[in-house]
Amino acid sequence: SGDTLEIQQRGSTGCIEIARTLFAQYPSRSFLGFMLLATQAFVYNAVIFTFVKELFLPRLPVDDASRVVMIYSTTLSRTGELSQFQTTSYPNARDVQQRSDAFAAVSIVIDTTVDAQIDGSRVPAFAHLVSGNYFSLLGVAASAGRVLTPRDDSDAAAMPAVVLSRAFWRERFAGSPAAIGAPLRLNNRMFVVVGVAAEAFHDVGALASADLWVPLSAHEQLLRGNLAEWFTLRAARVCTMVARLKPGTSPAAAQAALGLLGAALAREYPSENSGRGFMAVPLAQTMVPPPQRRTYVLAGSLLVAIVVLVLLIACANVVNL
C-alpha cells in the first residue's frame, strides 16, 4: 500500500463533456435545470427586448411615420420654468394650420367622450374630432367605405360624417357591411357612418385609439362642458395637433419655424399668449407619455445593460470552466 495517487489540474473541461456527465449521472435534475434556465432566458429576453423595441423602434400604422410629428404648446413662466407637452387653444392651432410653412399638412385633434345610441342602448364611445385632412395626412385608408376628407370640414352637411374604428365596428355592429351609410345618433345628434378605418390603425402614440372620428365642423353638436365653452378662447387649451413635415424640411427646421410663429402670436395676443410657444415631437417618440419618455429611456437602457452584463458574466464562466 505504498501506491501514491497523483492529481493533476486539467487545463479546461469542455462544455460537451460537462453536459454528457451531468445528463448521464443526473438526467432528471439536469433536464429540469436546463428547462428552467432556457425558459427564464427566453422570458427575460422577450419581455426586455420587446419593451426596448417598442420604446426605440416602434412600428406605427401610418405612412412614412418618420415625417409625422405631434405639435404641443409650451409655457415659459416668469421665473424661467418651461412647461412642455401642453395642449393648445383652437385659435392658436388654426394659426399653425394657416401660417406655418414647415408642414405639408396640419390636423387639429380634440378628444372627448360621446354617447352613441345603438340598438336602443346608450353606449359610451371615445371620439376624436379631427380636421378633414387627418387620414390623408397620416396615409391611413378605410377598410370599408371611406375616411374623412377636407370636404367634411364644411358645416353645411345635414348629417355629419363619422368613421368607426375596426374594433368598435366589430363590437357594436358585428362587423356588418350594412353599418356603412346607416345613421348613428351621437349626443342626440344624427350622423351618418361613412366608413371603417384600417384594422391596424390603433395605439398610434399620442393619438391613442379612438372608437370613432368625426369632423371638427361638428364641434357644436358633440362638445359639452368646458370643451364647448372654451372652444373659441385663445387662452384655453382644448386640442392637440399632428402634422407632416414638408419634403426637405428637417424636424429642427420645423421647430425653428414654430418658434418664430409662437413669438409672433405672443406679440399679437400678449394677454393670452405671453410666454407661450410650440414644440414638435416625432410621433414615434410618443409611444410612451412624452413627459415620462426620459425616464423610460433610462430604464430601457439600464435593462439592456443588465442583460448584456449577465451574458458577459455567463460567457466568462463558461470560458473559465
C-alpha positions, 0 to 999 in steps of 0.5 A: 500500500505504498501506491501514491495517487497523483492529481493533476489540474486539467487545463479546461473541461469542455462544455460537451463533456460537462453536459454528457456527465451531468445528463448521464449521472443526473438526467432528471435534475439536469433536464429540469435545470436546463428547462428552467434556465432556457425558459427564464432566458427566453422570458427575460429576453422577450419581455426586455427586448420587446419593451426596448423595441417598442420604446426605440423602434416602434412600428406605427400604422401610418405612412412614412411615420418618420415625417409625422410629428405631434405639435404641443404648446409650451409655457415659459413662466416668469421665473424661467420654468418651461412647461412642455407637452401642453395642449393648445387653444383652437385659435392658436392651432388654426394659426399653425394650420394657416401660417406655418410653412414647415408642414405639408399638412396640419390636423387639429385633434380634440378628444372627448367622450360621446354617447352613441345610441345603438340598438336602443342602448346608450353606449359610451364611445371615445371620439376624436374630432379631427380636421378633414385632412387627418387620414390623408395626412397620416396615409391611413385608408378605410377598410370599408367605405371611406375616411374623412376628407377636407370636404367634411370640414364644411358645416353645411352637411345635414348629417355629419360624417363619422368613421368607426374604428375596426374594433368598435365596428366589430363590437357594436355592429358585428362587423356588418357591411350594412353599418356603412351609410346607416345613421348613428345618433351621437349626443342626440345628434344624427350622423351618418357612418361613412366608413371603417378605418384600417384594422391596424390603425390603433395605439398610434402614440399620442393619438391613442385609439379612438372608437370613432372620428368625426369632423371638427365642423361638428364641434357644436353638436358633440362638445359639452362642458368646458370643451364647448365653452372654451372652444373659441378662447385663445387662452384655453387649451382644448386640442392637440395637433399632428402634422407632416413635415414638408419634403426637405424640411428637417424636424429642427427646421420645423421647430425653428419655424414654430418658434418664430410663429409662437413669438409672433402670436405672443406679440399679437395676443400678449394677454393670452399668449405671453410666454407661450410657444410650440414644440414638435415631437416625432410621433414615434417618440410618443409611444410612451407619455412624452413627459415620462419618455426620459425616464423610460429611456433610462430604464430601457437602457439600464435593462439592456445593460443588465442583460448584456452584463449577465451574458458577459458574466455567463460567457466568462464562466463558461470560458473559465470552466 
